[in-house]
Amino acid sequence: IHKQLMATPEVTSISEVTGRFDIIVNVQTKNLEVLHSIVIEKLGKIDGIINTETFVELQKTDKDSVYSVV
């Protein structure tokens, strides 16, 4: 699943998570119509993906990390 997701051009990142979901896949598209198409026609057809739930990011504010890379 991971390899197929990473081979999808619209996928920008994949995170393994705890809780209700197994992974969060970030996808970037130009509009909601394209997003719908990607989720239904590409991601939803990957063998092993049972279901999806879509969240749309309305606004994002990044903050600098308190940890420095050494």
CHARMM-style PDB file with segment names, atoms N, HN, CA, C and O in Angstrom:
ATOM      1  N   ILE     1       0.839  -1.188   0.000  1.00  0.00      PROA
ATOM      2  CA  ILE     1       0.000   0.000   0.000  1.00  0.00      PROA
ATOM      3  C   ILE     1       0.880   1.245   0.000  1.00  0.00      PROA
ATOM      4  O   ILE     1       0.644   2.185  -0.759  1.00  0.00      PROA
ATOM      5  N   HSD     2       1.893   1.240   0.858  1.00  0.00      PROA
ATOM      6  HN  HSD     2       2.084   0.476   1.474  1.00  0.00      PROA
ATOM      7  CA  HSD     2       2.775   2.408   0.972  1.00  0.00      PROA
ATOM      8  C   HSD     2       3.424   2.752  -0.368  1.00  0.00      PROA
ATOM      9  O   HSD     2       3.448   3.918  -0.761  1.00  0.00      PROA
ATOM     10  N   LYS     3       3.946   1.754  -1.068  1.00  0.00      PROA
ATOM     11  HN  LYS     3       3.926   0.807  -0.749  1.00  0.00      PROA
ATOM     12  CA  LYS     3       4.603   1.991  -2.356  1.00  0.00      PROA
ATOM     13  C   LYS     3       3.623   2.556  -3.382  1.00  0.00      PROA
ATOM     14  O   LYS     3       3.959   3.471  -4.133  1.00  0.00      PROA
ATOM     15  N   GLN     4       2.412   2.006  -3.407  1.00  0.00      PROA
ATOM     16  HN  GLN     4       2.139   1.263  -2.796  1.00  0.00      PROA
ATOM     17  CA  GLN     4       1.418   2.497  -4.366  1.00  0.00      PROA
ATOM     18  C   GLN     4       0.978   3.916  -4.034  1.00  0.00      PROA
ATOM     19  O   GLN     4       0.768   4.730  -4.934  1.00  0.00      PROA
ATOM     20  N   LEU     5       0.838   4.214  -2.757  1.00  0.00      PROA
ATOM     21  HN  LEU     5       1.009   3.553  -2.026  1.00  0.00      PROA
ATOM     22  CA  LEU     5       0.485   5.578  -2.368  1.00  0.00      PROA
ATOM     23  C   LEU     5       1.590   6.556  -2.768  1.00  0.00      PROA
ATOM     24  O   LEU     5       1.313   7.626  -3.310  1.00  0.00      PROA
ATOM     25  N   MET     6       2.845   6.182  -2.497  1.00  0.00      PROA
ATOM     26  HN  MET     6       3.070   5.313  -2.057  1.00  0.00      PROA
ATOM     27  CA  MET     6       3.963   7.069  -2.836  1.00  0.00      PROA
ATOM     28  C   MET     6       4.140   7.226  -4.338  1.00  0.00      PROA
ATOM     29  O   MET     6       4.716   8.215  -4.792  1.00  0.00      PROA
ATOM     30  N   ALA     7       3.653   6.265  -5.115  1.00  0.00      PROA
ATOM     31  HN  ALA     7       3.185   5.462  -4.746  1.00  0.00      PROA
ATOM     32  CA  ALA     7       3.730   6.360  -6.571  1.00  0.00      PROA
ATOM     33  C   ALA     7       2.633   7.252  -7.147  1.00  0.00      PROA
ATOM     34  O   ALA     7       2.639   7.551  -8.341  1.00  0.00      PROA
ATOM     35  N   THR     8       1.703   7.671  -6.314  1.00  0.00      PROA
ATOM     36  HN  THR     8       1.698   7.427  -5.344  1.00  0.00      PROA
ATOM     37  CA  THR     8       0.620   8.555  -6.747  1.00  0.00      PROA
ATOM     38  C   THR     8       1.125   9.997  -6.683  1.00  0.00      PROA
ATOM     39  O   THR     8       1.440  10.480  -5.595  1.00  0.00      PROA
ATOM     40  N   PRO     9       1.210  10.696  -7.814  1.00  0.00      PROA
ATOM     41  CA  PRO     9       1.820  12.033  -7.841  1.00  0.00      PROA
ATOM     42  C   PRO     9       1.184  13.043  -6.881  1.00  0.00      PROA
ATOM     43  O   PRO     9       1.877  13.925  -6.373  1.00  0.00      PROA
ATOM     44  N   GLU    10      -0.095  12.931  -6.630  1.00  0.00      PROA
ATOM     45  HN  GLU    10      -0.659  12.215  -7.042  1.00  0.00      PROA
ATOM     46  CA  GLU    10      -0.788  13.903  -5.780  1.00  0.00      PROA
ATOM     47  C   GLU    10      -0.534  13.693  -4.290  1.00  0.00      PROA
ATOM     48  O   GLU    10      -0.817  14.579  -3.483  1.00  0.00      PROA
ATOM     49  N   VAL    11      -0.005  12.535  -3.921  1.00  0.00      PROA
ATOM     50  HN  VAL    11       0.225  11.815  -4.576  1.00  0.00      PROA
ATOM     51  CA  VAL    11       0.300  12.248  -2.511  1.00  0.00      PROA
ATOM     52  C   VAL    11       1.572  12.998  -2.132  1.00  0.00      PROA
ATOM     53  O   VAL    11       2.608  12.855  -2.781  1.00  0.00      PROA
ATOM     54  N   THR    12       1.480  13.809  -1.060  1.00  0.00      PROA
ATOM     55  HN  THR    12       0.638  13.926  -0.532  1.00  0.00      PROA
ATOM     56  CA  THR    12       2.634  14.594  -0.629  1.00  0.00      PROA
ATOM     57  C   THR    12       3.315  14.013   0.600  1.00  0.00      PROA
ATOM     58  O   THR    12       4.500  14.263   0.824  1.00  0.00      PROA
ATOM     59  N   SER    13       2.575  13.230   1.411  1.00  0.00      PROA
ATOM     60  HN  SER    13       1.613  13.027   1.229  1.00  0.00      PROA
ATOM     61  CA  SER    13       3.185  12.582   2.573  1.00  0.00      PROA
ATOM     62  C   SER    13       2.245  11.511   3.118  1.00  0.00      PROA
ATOM     63  O   SER    13       1.039  11.518   2.871  1.00  0.00      PROA
ATOM     64  N   ILE    14       2.845  10.593   3.867  1.00  0.00      PROA
ATOM     65  HN  ILE    14       3.825  10.587   4.068  1.00  0.00      PROA
ATOM     66  CA  ILE    14       2.095   9.524   4.521  1.00  0.00      PROA
ATOM     67  C   ILE    14       2.589   9.453   5.966  1.00  0.00      PROA
ATOM     68  O   ILE    14       3.794   9.448   6.217  1.00  0.00      PROA
ATOM     69  N   SER    15       1.660   9.401   6.903  1.00  0.00      PROA
ATOM     70  HN  SER    15       0.681   9.405   6.699  1.00  0.00      PROA
ATOM     71  CA  SER    15       2.014   9.286   8.313  1.00  0.00      PROA
ATOM     72  C   SER    15       1.296   8.099   8.932  1.00  0.00      PROA
ATOM     73  O   SER    15       0.080   7.963   8.796  1.00  0.00      PROA
ATOM     74  N   GLU    16       2.047   7.236   9.613  1.00  0.00      PROA
ATOM     75  HN  GLU    16       3.035   7.346   9.723  1.00  0.00      PROA
ATOM     76  CA  GLU    16       1.419   6.186  10.419  1.00  0.00      PROA
ATOM     77  C   GLU    16       0.977   6.845  11.712  1.00  0.00      PROA
ATOM     78  O   GLU    16       1.729   7.614  12.311  1.00  0.00      PROA
ATOM     79  N   VAL    17      -0.252   6.544  12.148  1.00  0.00      PROA
ATOM     80  HN  VAL    17      -0.863   5.920  11.662  1.00  0.00      PROA
ATOM     81  CA  VAL    17      -0.805   7.209  13.325  1.00  0.00      PROA
ATOM     82  C   VAL    17      -1.443   6.198  14.272  1.00  0.00      PROA
ATOM     83  O   VAL    17      -1.731   5.062  13.895  1.00  0.00      PROA
ATOM     84  N   THR    18      -1.654   6.633  15.493  1.00  0.00      PROA
ATOM     85  HN  THR    18      -1.420   7.555  15.799  1.00  0.00      PROA
ATOM     86  CA  THR    18      -2.372   5.819  16.459  1.00  0.00      PROA
ATOM     87  C   THR    18      -3.830   6.263  16.475  1.00  0.00      PROA
ATOM     88  O   THR    18      -4.170   7.329  15.962  1.00  0.00      PROA
ATOM     89  N   GLY    19      -4.679   5.442  17.062  1.00  0.00      PROA
ATOM     90  HN  GLY    19      -4.403   4.576  17.479  1.00  0.00      PROA
ATOM     91  CA  GLY    19      -6.080   5.812  17.192  1.00  0.00      PROA
ATOM     92  C   GLY    19      -6.947   5.159  16.141  1.00  0.00      PROA
ATOM     93  O   GLY    19      -6.675   4.043  15.698  1.00  0.00      PROA
ATOM     94  N   ARG    20      -7.970   5.848  15.753  1.00  0.00      PROA
ATOM     95  HN  ARG    20      -8.190   6.755  16.112  1.00  0.00      PROA
ATOM     96  CA  ARG    20      -9.017   5.317  14.876  1.00  0.00      PROA
ATOM     97  C   ARG    20      -8.514   4.959  13.476  1.00  0.00      PROA
ATOM     98  O   ARG    20      -9.032   4.034  12.850  1.00  0.00      PROA
ATOM     99  N   PHE    21      -7.525   5.675  12.991  1.00  0.00      PROA
ATOM    100  HN  PHE    21      -7.105   6.426  13.500  1.00  0.00      PROA
ATOM    101  CA  PHE    21      -7.009   5.462  11.642  1.00  0.00      PROA
ATOM    102  C   PHE    21      -5.650   4.772  11.695  1.00  0.00      PROA
ATOM    103  O   PHE    21      -4.962   4.819  12.714  1.00  0.00      PROA
ATOM    104  N   ASP    22      -5.270   4.134  10.593  1.00  0.00      PROA
ATOM    105  HN  ASP    22      -5.829   4.096   9.765  1.00  0.00      PROA
ATOM    106  CA  ASP    22      -3.955   3.506  10.493  1.00  0.00      PROA
ATOM    107  C   ASP    22      -2.922   4.470   9.914  1.00  0.00      PROA
ATOM    108  O   ASP    22      -1.785   4.539  10.380  1.00  0.00      PROA
ATOM    109  N   ILE    23      -3.340   5.207   8.893  1.00  0.00      PROA
ATOM    110  HN  ILE    23      -4.264   5.150   8.514  1.00  0.00      PROA
ATOM    111  CA  ILE    23      -2.440   6.173   8.253  1.00  0.00      PROA
ATOM    112  C   ILE    23      -3.207   7.435   7.879  1.00  0.00      PROA
ATOM    113  O   ILE    23      -4.426   7.419   7.707  1.00  0.00      PROA
ATOM    114  N   ILE    24      -2.467   8.514   7.760  1.00  0.00      PROA
ATOM    115  HN  ILE    24      -1.477   8.526   7.899  1.00  0.00      PROA
ATOM    116  CA  ILE    24      -2.993   9.760   7.196  1.00  0.00      PROA
ATOM    117  C   ILE    24      -2.183  10.029   5.943  1.00  0.00      PROA
ATOM    118  O   ILE    24      -0.953  10.064   5.981  1.00  0.00      PROA
ATOM    119  N   VAL    25      -2.874  10.218   4.841  1.00  0.00      PROA
ATOM    120  HN  VAL    25      -3.873  10.189   4.810  1.00  0.00      PROA
ATOM    121  CA  VAL    25      -2.240  10.491   3.556  1.00  0.00      PROA
ATOM    122  C   VAL    25      -2.569  11.920   3.172  1.00  0.00      PROA
ATOM    123  O   VAL    25      -3.739  12.269   3.012  1.00  0.00      PROA
ATOM    124  N   ASN    26      -1.549  12.747   3.022  1.00  0.00      PROA
ATOM    125  HN  ASN    26      -0.599  12.464   3.151  1.00  0.00      PROA
ATOM    126  CA  ASN    26      -1.767  14.118   2.568  1.00  0.00      PROA
ATOM    127  C   ASN    26      -1.729  14.144   1.044  1.00  0.00      PROA
ATOM    128  O   ASN    26      -0.808  13.623   0.415  1.00  0.00      PROA
ATOM    129  N   VAL    27      -2.747  14.758   0.477  1.00  0.00      PROA
ATOM    130  HN  VAL    27      -3.496  15.181   0.988  1.00  0.00      PROA
ATOM    131  CA  VAL    27      -2.895  14.830  -0.974  1.00  0.00      PROA
ATOM    132  C   VAL    27      -3.076  16.294  -1.346  1.00  0.00      PROA
ATOM    133  O   VAL    27      -3.794  17.030  -0.669  1.00  0.00      PROA
ATOM    134  N   GLN    28      -2.422  16.713  -2.423  1.00  0.00      PROA
ATOM    135  HN  GLN    28      -1.838  16.115  -2.972  1.00  0.00      PROA
ATOM    136  CA  GLN    28      -2.581  18.086  -2.884  1.00  0.00      PROA
ATOM    137  C   GLN    28      -3.167  18.067  -4.289  1.00  0.00      PROA
ATOM    138  O   GLN    28      -2.613  17.453  -5.201  1.00  0.00      PROA
ATOM    139  N   THR    29      -4.307  18.754  -4.447  1.00  0.00      PROA
ATOM    140  HN  THR    29      -4.757  19.252  -3.706  1.00  0.00      PROA
ATOM    141  CA  THR    29      -4.959  18.862  -5.751  1.00  0.00      PROA
ATOM    142  C   THR    29      -5.378  20.299  -5.978  1.00  0.00      PROA
ATOM    143  O   THR    29      -5.390  21.111  -5.052  1.00  0.00      PROA
ATOM    144  N   LYS    30      -5.725  20.609  -7.234  1.00  0.00      PROA
ATOM    145  HN  LYS    30      -5.715  19.949  -7.986  1.00  0.00      PROA
ATOM    146  CA  LYS    30      -6.081  22.003  -7.542  1.00  0.00      PROA
ATOM    147  C   LYS    30      -7.495  22.364  -7.129  1.00  0.00      PROA
ATOM    148  O   LYS    30      -7.800  23.547  -6.974  1.00  0.00      PROA
ATOM    149  N   ASN    31      -8.376  21.374  -6.944  1.00  0.00      PROA
ATOM    150  HN  ASN    31      -8.128  20.413  -7.070  1.00  0.00      PROA
ATOM    151  CA  ASN    31      -9.735  21.667  -6.500  1.00  0.00      PROA
ATOM    152  C   ASN    31     -10.398  20.411  -5.931  1.00  0.00      PROA
ATOM    153  O   ASN    31      -9.827  19.321  -5.982  1.00  0.00      PROA
ATOM    154  N   LEU    32     -11.599  20.573  -5.394  1.00  0.00      PROA
ATOM    155  HN  LEU    32     -12.062  21.459  -5.353  1.00  0.00      PROA
ATOM    156  CA  LEU    32     -12.291  19.459  -4.755  1.00  0.00      PROA
ATOM    157  C   LEU    32     -12.721  18.388  -5.742  1.00  0.00      PROA
ATOM    158  O   LEU    32     -12.780  17.210  -5.389  1.00  0.00      PROA
ATOM    159  N   GLU    33     -13.018  18.774  -6.959  1.00  0.00      PROA
ATOM    160  HN  GLU    33     -12.970  19.730  -7.246  1.00  0.00      PROA
ATOM    161  CA  GLU    33     -13.399  17.802  -7.983  1.00  0.00      PROA
ATOM    162  C   GLU    33     -12.240  16.836  -8.268  1.00  0.00      PROA
ATOM    163  O   GLU    33     -12.443  15.627  -8.376  1.00  0.00      PROA
ATOM    164  N   VAL    34     -11.047  17.374  -8.384  1.00  0.00      PROA
ATOM    165  HN  VAL    34     -10.883  18.357  -8.296  1.00  0.00      PROA
ATOM    166  CA  VAL    34      -9.870  16.539  -8.618  1.00  0.00      PROA
ATOM    167  C   VAL    34      -9.588  15.682  -7.383  1.00  0.00      PROA
ATOM    168  O   VAL    34      -9.237  14.509  -7.511  1.00  0.00      PROA
ATOM    169  N   LEU    35      -9.739  16.256  -6.199  1.00  0.00      PROA
ATOM    170  HN  LEU    35     -10.024  17.208  -6.095  1.00  0.00      PROA
ATOM    171  CA  LEU    35      -9.556  15.491  -4.964  1.00  0.00      PROA
ATOM    172  C   LEU    35     -10.497  14.292  -4.944  1.00  0.00      PROA
ATOM    173  O   LEU    35     -10.072  13.174  -4.655  1.00  0.00      PROA
ATOM    174  N   HSD    36     -11.755  14.516  -5.243  1.00  0.00      PROA
ATOM    175  HN  HSD    36     -12.101  15.425  -5.477  1.00  0.00      PROA
ATOM    176  CA  HSD    36     -12.742  13.429  -5.277  1.00  0.00      PROA
ATOM    177  C   HSD    36     -12.300  12.341  -6.249  1.00  0.00      PROA
ATOM    178  O   HSD    36     -12.371  11.154  -5.930  1.00  0.00      PROA
ATOM    179  N   SER    37     -11.852  12.734  -7.412  1.00  0.00      PROA
ATOM    180  HN  SER    37     -11.793  13.698  -7.672  1.00  0.00      PROA
ATOM    181  CA  SER    37     -11.395  11.780  -8.421  1.00  0.00      PROA
ATOM    182  C   SER    37     -10.198  10.965  -7.925  1.00  0.00      PROA
ATOM    183  O   SER    37     -10.155   9.750  -8.118  1.00  0.00      PROA
ATOM    184  N   ILE    38      -9.238  11.618  -7.296  1.00  0.00      PROA
ATOM    185  HN  ILE    38      -9.273  12.605  -7.140  1.00  0.00      PROA
ATOM    186  CA  ILE    38      -8.041  10.935  -6.783  1.00  0.00      PROA
ATOM    187  C   ILE    38      -8.440   9.919  -5.716  1.00  0.00      PROA
ATOM    188  O   ILE    38      -7.984   8.776  -5.745  1.00  0.00      PROA
ATOM    189  N   VAL    39      -9.279  10.326  -4.790  1.00  0.00      PROA
ATOM    190  HN  VAL    39      -9.649  11.254  -4.767  1.00  0.00      PROA
ATOM    191  CA  VAL    39      -9.680   9.434  -3.701  1.00  0.00      PROA
ATOM    192  C   VAL    39     -10.450   8.234  -4.234  1.00  0.00      PROA
ATOM    193  O   VAL    39     -10.196   7.106  -3.811  1.00  0.00      PROA
ATOM    194  N   ILE    40     -11.378   8.452  -5.146  1.00  0.00      PROA
ATOM    195  HN  ILE    40     -11.584   9.369  -5.490  1.00  0.00      PROA
ATOM    196  CA  ILE    40     -12.220   7.371  -5.664  1.00  0.00      PROA
ATOM    197  C   ILE    40     -11.481   6.513  -6.692  1.00  0.00      PROA
ATOM    198  O   ILE    40     -11.489   5.286  -6.599  1.00  0.00      PROA
ATOM    199  N   GLU    41     -10.852   7.151  -7.660  1.00  0.00      PROA
ATOM    200  HN  GLU    41     -10.846   8.148  -7.735  1.00  0.00      PROA
ATOM    201  CA  GLU    41     -10.278   6.419  -8.794  1.00  0.00      PROA
ATOM    202  C   GLU    41      -8.868   5.884  -8.559  1.00  0.00      PROA
ATOM    203  O   GLU    41      -8.474   4.900  -9.185  1.00  0.00      PROA
ATOM    204  N   LYS    42      -8.110   6.506  -7.679  1.00  0.00      PROA
ATOM    205  HN  LYS    42      -8.430   7.305  -7.170  1.00  0.00      PROA
ATOM    206  CA  LYS    42      -6.737   6.041  -7.443  1.00  0.00      PROA
ATOM    207  C   LYS    42      -6.587   5.400  -6.067  1.00  0.00      PROA
ATOM    208  O   LYS    42      -6.327   4.201  -5.967  1.00  0.00      PROA
ATOM    209  N   LEU    43      -6.747   6.183  -5.016  1.00  0.00      PROA
ATOM    210  HN  LEU    43      -6.958   7.157  -5.097  1.00  0.00      PROA
ATOM    211  CA  LEU    43      -6.476   5.683  -3.672  1.00  0.00      PROA
ATOM    212  C   LEU    43      -7.445   4.574  -3.267  1.00  0.00      PROA
ATOM    213  O   LEU    43      -7.031   3.559  -2.707  1.00  0.00      PROA
ATOM    214  N   GLY    44      -8.712   4.765  -3.546  1.00  0.00      PROA
ATOM    215  HN  GLY    44      -9.048   5.589  -4.001  1.00  0.00      PROA
ATOM    216  CA  GLY    44      -9.720   3.785  -3.164  1.00  0.00      PROA
ATOM    217  C   GLY    44      -9.605   2.459  -3.885  1.00  0.00      PROA
ATOM    218  O   GLY    44     -10.182   1.466  -3.443  1.00  0.00      PROA
ATOM    219  N   LYS    45      -8.871   2.421  -4.986  1.00  0.00      PROA
ATOM    220  HN  LYS    45      -8.402   3.228  -5.345  1.00  0.00      PROA
ATOM    221  CA  LYS    45      -8.712   1.192  -5.757  1.00  0.00      PROA
ATOM    222  C   LYS    45      -7.420   0.440  -5.439  1.00  0.00      PROA
ATOM    223  O   LYS    45      -7.149  -0.605  -6.030  1.00  0.00      PROA
ATOM    224  N   ILE    46      -6.630   0.962  -4.517  1.00  0.00      PROA
ATOM    225  HN  ILE    46      -6.849   1.811  -4.037  1.00  0.00      PROA
ATOM    226  CA  ILE    46      -5.406   0.271  -4.115  1.00  0.00      PROA
ATOM    227  C   ILE    46      -5.794  -0.934  -3.273  1.00  0.00      PROA
ATOM    228  O   ILE    46      -6.528  -0.811  -2.293  1.00  0.00      PROA
ATOM    229  N   ASP    47      -5.289  -2.107  -3.670  1.00  0.00      PROA
ATOM    230  HN  ASP    47      -4.693  -2.206  -4.466  1.00  0.00      PROA
ATOM    231  CA  ASP    47      -5.597  -3.343  -2.963  1.00  0.00      PROA
ATOM    232  C   ASP    47      -5.144  -3.241  -1.513  1.00  0.00      PROA
ATOM    233  O   ASP    47      -3.981  -2.938  -1.245  1.00  0.00      PROA
ATOM    234  N   GLY    48      -6.043  -3.489  -0.590  1.00  0.00      PROA
ATOM    235  HN  GLY    48      -6.987  -3.735  -0.808  1.00  0.00      PROA
ATOM    236  CA  GLY    48      -5.726  -3.416   0.827  1.00  0.00      PROA
ATOM    237  C   GLY    48      -6.345  -2.220   1.517  1.00  0.00      PROA
ATOM    238  O   GLY    48      -6.479  -2.216   2.740  1.00  0.00      PROA
ATOM    239  N   ILE    49      -6.728  -1.203   0.758  1.00  0.00      PROA
ATOM    240  HN  ILE    49      -6.619  -1.206  -0.236  1.00  0.00      PROA
ATOM    241  CA  ILE    49      -7.420  -0.062   1.346  1.00  0.00      PROA
ATOM    242  C   ILE    49      -8.898  -0.411   1.422  1.00  0.00      PROA
ATOM    243  O   ILE    49      -9.556  -0.632   0.405  1.00  0.00      PROA
ATOM    244  N   ILE    50      -9.402  -0.454   2.644  1.00  0.00      PROA
ATOM    245  HN  ILE    50      -8.868  -0.274   3.470  1.00  0.00      PROA
ATOM    246  CA  ILE    50     -10.785  -0.871   2.861  1.00  0.00      PROA
ATOM    247  C   ILE    50     -11.739   0.318   2.788  1.00  0.00      PROA
ATOM    248  O   ILE    50     -12.800   0.223   2.170  1.00  0.00      PROA
ATOM    249  N   ASN    51     -11.375   1.427   3.410  1.00  0.00      PROA
ATOM    250  HN  ASN    51     -10.513   1.504   3.912  1.00  0.00      PROA
ATOM    251  CA  ASN    51     -12.193   2.633   3.319  1.00  0.00      PROA
ATOM    252  C   ASN    51     -11.331   3.865   3.524  1.00  0.00      PROA
ATOM    253  O   ASN    51     -10.191   3.781   3.982  1.00  0.00      PROA
ATOM    254  N   THR    52     -11.894   5.002   3.176  1.00  0.00      PROA
ATOM    255  HN  THR    52     -12.820   5.070   2.803  1.00  0.00      PROA
ATOM    256  CA  THR    52     -11.199   6.278   3.336  1.00  0.00      PROA
ATOM    257  C   THR    52     -12.142   7.276   3.986  1.00  0.00      PROA
ATOM    258  O   THR    52     -13.364   7.140   3.925  1.00  0.00      PROA
ATOM    259  N   GLU    53     -11.550   8.270   4.600  1.00  0.00      PROA
ATOM    260  HN  GLU    53     -10.558   8.380   4.649  1.00  0.00      PROA
ATOM    261  CA  GLU    53     -12.312   9.402   5.127  1.00  0.00      PROA
ATOM    262  C   GLU    53     -11.510  10.646   4.767  1.00  0.00      PROA
ATOM    263  O   GLU    53     -10.305  10.705   5.014  1.00  0.00      PROA
ATOM    264  N   THR    54     -12.165  11.622   4.195  1.00  0.00      PROA
ATOM    265  HN  THR    54     -13.144  11.574   3.995  1.00  0.00      PROA
ATOM    266  CA  THR    54     -11.477  12.801   3.687  1.00  0.00      PROA
ATOM    267  C   THR    54     -11.696  14.005   4.597  1.00  0.00      PROA
ATOM    268  O   THR    54     -12.820  14.299   5.006  1.00  0.00      PROA
ATOM    269  N   PHE    55     -10.613  14.686   4.901  1.00  0.00      PROA
ATOM    270  HN  PHE    55      -9.701  14.447   4.568  1.00  0.00      PROA
ATOM    271  CA  PHE    55     -10.645  15.935   5.645  1.00  0.00      PROA
ATOM    272  C   PHE    55     -10.021  17.005   4.757  1.00  0.00      PROA
ATOM    273  O   PHE    55      -8.982  16.769   4.141  1.00  0.00      PROA
ATOM    274  N   VAL    56     -10.636  18.166   4.687  1.00  0.00      PROA
ATOM    275  HN  VAL    56     -11.480  18.358   5.188  1.00  0.00      PROA
ATOM    276  CA  VAL    56     -10.112  19.264   3.882  1.00  0.00      PROA
ATOM    277  C   VAL    56      -9.515  20.308   4.823  1.00  0.00      PROA
ATOM    278  O   VAL    56     -10.186  20.820   5.718  1.00  0.00      PROA
ATOM    279  N   GLU    57      -8.239  20.607   4.596  1.00  0.00      PROA
ATOM    280  HN  GLU    57      -7.693  20.191   3.869  1.00  0.00      PROA
ATOM    281  CA  GLU    57      -7.554  21.612   5.410  1.00  0.00      PROA
ATOM    282  C   GLU    57      -7.961  22.992   4.928  1.00  0.00      PROA
ATOM    283  O   GLU    57      -7.712  23.354   3.779  1.00  0.00      PROA
ATOM    284  N   LEU    58      -8.584  23.756   5.804  1.00  0.00      PROA
ATOM    285  HN  LEU    58      -8.786  23.461   6.738  1.00  0.00      PROA
ATOM    286  CA  LEU    58      -9.051  25.089   5.431  1.00  0.00      PROA
ATOM    287  C   LEU    58      -7.984  26.155   5.653  1.00  0.00      PROA
ATOM    288  O   LEU    58      -7.880  27.111   4.884  1.00  0.00      PROA
ATOM    289  N   GLN    59      -7.200  25.984   6.701  1.00  0.00      PROA
ATOM    290  HN  GLN    59      -7.284  25.207   7.326  1.00  0.00      PROA
ATOM    291  CA  GLN    59      -6.157  26.956   7.011  1.00  0.00      PROA
ATOM    292  C   GLN    59      -5.061  26.254   7.781  1.00  0.00      PROA
ATOM    293  O   GLN    59      -5.329  25.342   8.563  1.00  0.00      PROA
ATOM    294  N   LYS    60      -3.839  26.670   7.566  1.00  0.00      PROA
ATOM    295  HN  LYS    60      -3.621  27.411   6.931  1.00  0.00      PROA
ATOM    296  CA  LYS    60      -2.705  26.052   8.253  1.00  0.00      PROA
ATOM    297  C   LYS    60      -1.751  27.125   8.739  1.00  0.00      PROA
ATOM    298  O   LYS    60      -1.429  28.061   8.007  1.00  0.00      PROA
ATOM    299  N   THR    61      -1.301  26.987   9.971  1.00  0.00      PROA
ATOM    300  HN  THR    61      -1.562  26.226  10.565  1.00  0.00      PROA
ATOM    301  CA  THR    61      -0.295  27.877  10.536  1.00  0.00      PROA
ATOM    302  C   THR    61       0.843  27.021  11.052  1.00  0.00      PROA
ATOM    303  O   THR    61       0.647  26.215  11.961  1.00  0.00      PROA
ATOM    304  N   ASP    62       2.019  27.181  10.492  1.00  0.00      PROA
ATOM    305  HN  ASP    62       2.179  27.837   9.754  1.00  0.00      PROA
ATOM    306  CA  ASP    62       3.192  26.426  10.929  1.00  0.00      PROA
ATOM    307  C   ASP    62       3.935  27.210  11.992  1.00  0.00      PROA
ATOM    308  O   ASP    62       3.961  28.441  11.985  1.00  0.00      PROA
ATOM    309  N   LYS    63       4.525  26.482  12.885  1.00  0.00      PROA
ATOM    310  HN  LYS    63       4.504  25.482  12.891  1.00  0.00      PROA
ATOM    311  CA  LYS    63       5.321  27.065  13.953  1.00  0.00      PROA
ATOM    312  C   LYS    63       6.700  26.423  13.908  1.00  0.00      PROA
ATOM    313  O   LYS    63       6.814  25.225  13.650  1.00  0.00      PROA
ATOM    314  N   ASP    64       7.741  27.195  14.154  1.00  0.00      PROA
ATOM    315  HN  ASP    64       7.649  28.169  14.364  1.00  0.00      PROA
ATOM    316  CA  ASP    64       9.090  26.631  14.173  1.00  0.00      PROA
ATOM    317  C   ASP    64       9.212  25.588  15.284  1.00  0.00      PROA
ATOM    318  O   ASP    64       8.646  25.744  16.366  1.00  0.00      PROA
ATOM    319  N   SER    65       9.951  24.537  15.000  1.00  0.00      PROA
ATOM    320  HN  SER    65      10.411  24.410  14.121  1.00  0.00      PROA
ATOM    321  CA  SER    65      10.146  23.459  15.954  1.00  0.00      PROA
ATOM    322  C   SER    65      10.996  23.943  17.123  1.00  0.00      PROA
ATOM    323  O   SER    65      11.912  24.747  16.951  1.00  0.00      PROA
ATOM    324  N   VAL    66      10.675  23.438  18.325  1.00  0.00      PROA
ATOM    325  HN  VAL    66       9.930  22.785  18.465  1.00  0.00      PROA
ATOM    326  CA  VAL    66      11.491  23.777  19.498  1.00  0.00      PROA
ATOM    327  C   VAL    66      12.734  22.906  19.566  1.00  0.00      PROA
ATOM    328  O   VAL    66      13.635  23.161  20.365  1.00  0.00      PROA
ATOM    329  N   TYR    67      12.782  21.874  18.727  1.00  0.00      PROA
ATOM    330  HN  TYR    67      12.050  21.666  18.078  1.00  0.00      PROA
ATOM    331  CA  TYR    67      13.933  20.975  18.692  1.00  0.00      PROA
ATOM    332  C   TYR    67      14.851  21.378  17.558  1.00  0.00      PROA
ATOM    333  O   TYR    67      14.404  21.611  16.435  1.00  0.00      PROA
ATOM    334  N   SER    68      16.117  21.456  17.854  1.00  0.00      PROA
ATOM    335  HN  SER    68      16.480  21.266  18.766  1.00  0.00      PROA
ATOM    336  CA  SER    68      17.060  21.793  16.784  1.00  0.00      PROA
ATOM    337  C   SER    68      17.687  20.531  16.241  1.00  0.00      PROA
ATOM    338  O   SER    68      17.911  19.569  16.976  1.00  0.00      PROA
ATOM    339  N   VAL    69      17.966  20.536  14.962  1.00  0.00      PROA
ATOM    340  HN  VAL    69      17.784  21.317  14.365  1.00  0.00      PROA
ATOM    341  CA  VAL    69      18.602  19.399  14.324  1.00  0.00      PROA
ATOM    342  C   VAL    69      20.102  19.554  14.447  1.00  0.00      PROA
ATOM    343  O   VAL    69      20.660  20.590  14.087  1.00  0.00      PROA
ATOM    344  N   VAL    70      20.756  18.517  14.957  1.00  0.00      PROA
ATOM    345  HN  VAL    70      20.302  17.675  15.249  1.00  0.00      PROA
ATOM    346  CA  VAL    70      22.202  18.582  15.166  1.00  0.00      PROA
ATOM    347  C   VAL    70      22.893  17.728  14.162  1.00  0.00      PROA
ATOM    348  OT1 VAL    70      24.122  17.644  14.164  1.00  0.00      PROA
TER     349      VAL     70
END
